Amino acid sequence: MFKKLLLLTVCLSGCGFQPLLAPEPYGSKSLTQSGEGFTVKVNIRGIQGYPNHAFYQYLQKRLSIMKFKEPRTLDITLSQSVMDVSFGVDATATRSQNVMIADYTLSEKGKILRQGKVDSVTSFHLDANDEFSTLNSRLGSDEKVIQSLGEEIIREILVTAP
């Protein structure tokens, strides 16, 4: 039995198999070198889960078309807060605010090219009678702050483009 398990493990690990529900290692993810220039290696820390992954995917799509003479590194620390901002007569929350903040540092060969902090704020409707509607609003709000924050960071990177 042990030999079969060992053989199965070796075979599956050799082909790059990774279980679907295994936790994805967050942190250092990189965009690879292309033929004409280098792209940006992205390191994301801070919040975990969907916002981290969605933010990385958004940046990957936008940064993959940028080419630089030297490889660059973008270190980002994300933070997010969601708070109720409006209440009904019966003291139930009716609207929440979603704030995402990114502290970033763009470097090339260890030299800092640009660093700063950008943020994005949006709000979403809460419906005490319909949890699905509230969840859908929250996810839409996350998408908006991720896209807005990603665009802000792209603008900051474009300032340093050669």
N, C-alpha and C positions, 0 to 999 in steps of 0.2 A: 504494500500500500504506500509506504514511504517513497519507494522508487518511482511509482507512478506519479505521485504528487510532485516529486522533484523534477521529473521529466516534463510534466505539464507546466510547471513554473518556469523552467528554462526555455521551453518552446514559446510560451506566451510572452515572456519578457524579451525574448530575442526579436519578436516582430513588432515591439512597441506597444503591446496591449496595455491599456490602463482601464481599470474598472470604471464604469459610467458614474457611479456614485462616490468615487474616491475624491477626497478633498483636493482641489487644485492648489498647487503651491503658489501662493501669492508672493508678491515681491518683485524680484528681478525678472522681467520678460524683455526680450529684445527683438527688434526688427533687424533683419539680416542685411548684409552688404549686397548691393546690386552691382551691375556691370559698370556703370558710369560714375558712381559716387557712393558715399556712405549715407546711411540713414541714422535714426536716433534710437538708442537703447533706452527703454522706459522702465523705471523702477517706481512702483506704486506701493505706498504703505498707508496705514491708517485704518479706515473702515474695511471690513471684509464682506464677502458675499456678492450679491448681484450688482450693487452700485460700483464696486471696485472692478468687476469683470466688464460691465457695460462701458465704464469710462475707459478702460484699457482698449476695448474693441473699437470704440469711437476714435481714440487717438491713433490706433494702429491704421485705421482706414485713411485718416487724414495725413499722417506723417509718412506713410509708405511712398507717397509721390514726391516728397522733398528729398533732394540730394545735396550733400555737403562734401567739401574737399576732405574733411577729416571726420572720423566717427564722433558723435556727440552723445552725451548722456543726459537724460531728463529725469531728475529725482522729484517725485511728487508725494506729499503727505496729504491725504484727504481727511476731512472731518465733515460730519453731517449732523444737523439737529432738526427735529420736527417738533413744533410746538403749536398748541391751540391758540388762535388769535381772535376768534369771534365765538360768542356764546348766545344761545337762545334764552327765552324768558324762563324756561325751566332749568337753566344752568347747564344744559348739554352743549357740548362743543359743536359748532356748525361750520367752522372753517379752520384749517391748519396751515401753517407756514413751513415750507421746506427750504432749509438753508444748507448749501454745500460750499465748503471752503477748501481751496487747494494752495498749499505752500509749495513752490516749485524752485528748482535750481537747474539751470541749463549749463552744462560744462563741456569743454573740449580739451582733451589731454590734461585733465586735472585743473584747468583754468576756468574759473566761473565767468561765463559770458553774460548771464542774466539771472536774476533771482527776484522773487517777489511773492505776492499773495493775490489771488483772485477769488472772487466769490460769485455765487449765483443764488437768487432768491425767487421762489415762486410760492403760490398758495393753491390749496385744493379744497373742494367742498366735502364736508362730512355729512353722511346721512345715517342717523341712528337706526332707521328702519330698514336700511338696505346695506348690509356689510359688503356685498359684492361691488356695489357702486362706489363705496368708500375705498375699497382696495384698488379698484380700477383707477380711481382718481389719484390715489397715492402713487401707483406705478407710472401713470402719465406725468405726474409731477416730478418723479425721479428722472424720467427720460428728458424732460425739459431742462432740469438743472444740469444734468450730465452733458447734454448737447451745448448748452450755453457756456458752461465751464470749459469744455473742450475747445470751443471756438476762441475763448479768451486766451487760453494757453497757446493755441496756434498763432494768434496775432502776436503774442509776446515772442514766440520763436521766430516769426517772420521778420521781426525787427533786427534780429542778429544774422539774417541770411546774407551770404556774400553777394 
